[in-house]
Amino acid sequence: MYADRSYVLAIEPKKDIPDGMYLSIDDPKRSIRTADYEGTPVLLIGGESHKTGQGVDTSFHYRALEEFAAQTFGIKKKVFHWSAQDLITLDKVPYIGPITRNNDRVFIATGFRKWGMTNGTLAAKLIGHYILGEDSLFHKLFQPSRFKSDPSMKQFLSQNFDVAAHLVDGKLELVADRPNSLKKGEGMPVQWHGERAGAYRDEEGKLHVLDTTCTHMGCEVEWNSAEHTWDCPCHGSRFNYDGAVVEGPADKPLMKIAIEENHEVPPHMNESKQDEHGEQP
């Protein structure tokens, strides 16, 4: 599977629209649905999908949804915005059933491709059939151990070439910026004692410096400016600006190199070690 991010903007529209959910047929794709927030009708406008950790500055995606909303419905008030991460299988059909052919006691349900409410209900039904020993026409369709050589093989190779490319590009990337150039609320990959690192300056002016090597498979994470996270372009892991895991498959935090106030950090701090939980001693 690969991880895909998408974005949502909630607004109070100037125009009245009929209740319901709508999907565009043109590009860029947009989804629109009506909702209620504290007694006020709002519109949820979604879109701007891309692979996690890849693509343009993430703030761009919120701006694109806002421009679409303003042109199409008019914006009386912006209420919320957020993003979501979804896993997508090679053939775009969810994995639901025993985790392997030889293990019928552990079940998996994933790869819902943004249709979590309907596929989650389907998964509950199918797994219930398994547990009760009942056959279903859909077991074979959704079984996690399925593999079709075409088109799955093409997708498998395509996704793995993409991972390999980002792994190599991240290791070879030349980073020129220095952490002292960061303003409050800004983060980016930087040069730290001759090595690639990730730096973020919080709202109090404190500088957080991390090793940008993802603890899952070793790819180099990229800064997500819209949500102040470090995102992995290979397998979709996400980390907070202080290195804590936000989203897997990684289960260990990014290594902390330094945390410092508004002064230059002595070089010996770069050599400090962490304990097994990723904390500074």
Order of alpha helices (4+ residues) and beta strands (2+ residues): beta-beta-beta-beta-alpha-beta-beta-beta-alpha-alpha-alpha-beta-beta-beta-beta-beta-beta-beta-beta
